Amino acid sequence: MTVTKGLLVRFDALPGKEDEVEEFLDTGLALVEQEPATIAWFGIRLGPSSFGIFDVFPDEAGRDTHLSGPVAAALGEQTGKLFSEPTIDKLDVRASKLPT
């Protein structure tokens, strides 16, 4: 499987909401497992209150489908409740190593 597109989403937990943001990321994994075009998905912690999501797709269509899917909807619902407004960067994947 080749991946050519990615997303890096970054957000900061609101004060005292760090544990809830971690739970949110755990829940997101279950949602994204139903998306065949999401080849790899990672919920990440960047610092004490900084979190993010990194995921990759085979093409633009897969990325677009993900951006209109349940994880994106959940992200929108929790903005301002659990975390700050996310920044979403669309990436081009230049090289990758994936399990076979």
C-alpha positions in Angstrom: 0.0 0.0 0.0 1.3 3.4 -0.9 0.4 6.6 0.9 0.7 10.0 -0.8 -1.4 12.3 1.4 -1.5 13.0 5.2 -3.0 15.2 7.8 -1.4 16.7 10.9 -4.0 18.1 13.3 -2.8 19.9 16.5 -4.8 21.3 19.4 -4.3 22.2 23.1 -6.3 20.7 25.9 -8.3 23.3 27.9 -7.0 23.6 31.5 -7.7 20.4 33.4 -9.1 18.5 30.4 -5.9 16.6 29.5 -7.3 13.2 30.6 -10.5 13.8 28.7 -8.6 14.6 25.6 -6.7 11.3 25.9 -10.0 9.5 26.2 -11.2 11.4 23.1 -8.2 10.1 21.1 -8.9 6.6 22.3 -12.5 6.9 21.1 -11.3 8.3 17.7 -9.3 5.2 17.1 -12.5 3.1 17.1 -14.2 5.5 14.7 -11.3 5.6 12.2 -11.0 1.8 12.1 -14.2 1.9 9.9 -12.5 4.0 7.3 -10.7 1.8 4.7 -8.9 4.7 3.1 -7.3 5.8 6.4 -4.1 3.6 6.1 -2.5 4.7 9.4 -3.9 6.9 12.2 -2.1 8.1 15.3 -3.4 10.0 18.3 -0.4 11.8 19.7 0.7 13.9 22.8 3.1 16.6 21.9 3.5 18.1 25.4 1.8 18.4 28.8 -1.4 19.9 27.2 -0.6 19.7 23.5 -2.2 16.9 21.5 -2.7 15.9 17.9 -3.7 13.4 15.2 -1.5 12.3 12.4 -2.9 10.1 9.6 -2.1 9.0 6.1 -4.1 8.1 3.0 -3.5 6.6 -0.4 -4.8 9.7 -2.3 -6.7 13.0 -2.1 -10.1 11.2 -2.2 -9.3 9.1 0.9 -8.2 12.2 2.8 -11.3 14.1 1.7 -13.5 11.3 2.8 -11.8 11.3 6.2 -12.2 15.0 6.6 -16.0 14.6 6.2 -16.2 11.5 8.4 -17.0 10.8 12.1 -13.6 11.7 13.6 -13.8 15.2 12.0 -17.3 15.6 13.2 -16.3 14.6 16.8 -13.4 17.0 16.6 -15.8 19.8 15.7 -18.2 18.9 18.5 -15.4 18.9 21.2 -13.7 22.1 20.1 -14.1 24.7 22.9 -15.3 21.9 25.3 -12.1 19.8 25.6 -9.6 21.7 23.5 -8.7 24.8 21.5 -9.5 25.3 17.8 -7.4 22.7 16.0 -5.0 23.6 13.3 -5.2 21.2 10.3 -2.3 20.9 7.9 -2.7 18.9 4.7 0.6 17.1 3.9 2.1 15.4 0.9 3.9 12.2 2.0 7.2 11.9 0.2 8.4 8.6 1.8 7.0 6.0 4.1 7.5 2.6 5.6 4.4 0.7 6.3 3.9 -2.9 7.5 3.4 -5.4 4.7 
